Amino acid sequence: MTSKATKYEKQKAKQHGAKHKGGPGGPDYTRGPVIGEVKNRKTPVTGPELLRLAERGVDEIDSKSGFTKPAILLAKEIDIKLFSRRRRIR
């Protein structure tokens, strides 16, 4: 039986036209060379967290609760796509 979090990751991977990978420490989904991460929690993604994900090679992040303003500005600098609730933020 899959957990709620895994089901949400699979749903988001499908919306992005990607293949769900999952697993601890790895990407949540891939679409060709694009690596994506799904955040399913109540708090927004912060700037330092965005930097850690960028170091891991993540190209896009889909967050259910959104992103902090510093994270959005940082994403512009390091060229990461941000999505929240089916809308592209950056």
Residue pairs with C-beta under 8 A, 6 or more apart in sequence:
2 10
5 40
6 22
8 38
8 40
8 64
9 20
9 22
9 28
9 29
9 38
9 40
10 20
10 22
12 28
12 29
12 36
12 38
12 62
13 19
13 20
13 28
13 29
13 36
13 38
14 20
15 86
16 29
16 31
16 36
16 60
16 62
16 83
17 31
18 29
18 30
18 31
18 34
18 36
19 29
19 30
19 31
20 28
20 29
21 27
21 28
21 29
21 30
22 28
27 35
27 36
27 37
27 56
27 57
27 58
28 36
28 37
28 38
29 35
29 36
29 38
30 36
33 59
34 59
34 60
35 56
35 57
35 58
35 59
35 60
36 58
36 59
36 60
36 61
36 62
37 53
37 58
37 60
37 61
37 62
38 61
38 62
38 63
39 45
39 61
39 62
39 63
39 64
39 65
40 64
41 64
41 65
42 65
43 65
44 63
44 65
44 66
44 67
44 68
44 71
45 61
45 63
45 65
45 66
45 67
45 68
45 71
46 68
46 70
46 71
47 68
47 70
47 71
47 73
47 74
49 71
50 61
50 67
50 71
50 74
50 75
50 78
50 80
51 74
51 78
53 61
53 80
54 78
54 80
58 80
59 80
59 81
60 80
60 81
60 82
60 83
61 67
61 75
61 80
61 81
61 82
61 83
62 83
62 84
63 82
63 83
63 84
64 84
64 85
65 84
66 84
66 85
66 89
67 75
67 82
67 84
67 89
71 82
72 82
72 89
72 90
75 81
75 82
75 89
75 90
76 90
80 90
81 88
81 90
82 88
82 89
82 90
83 89
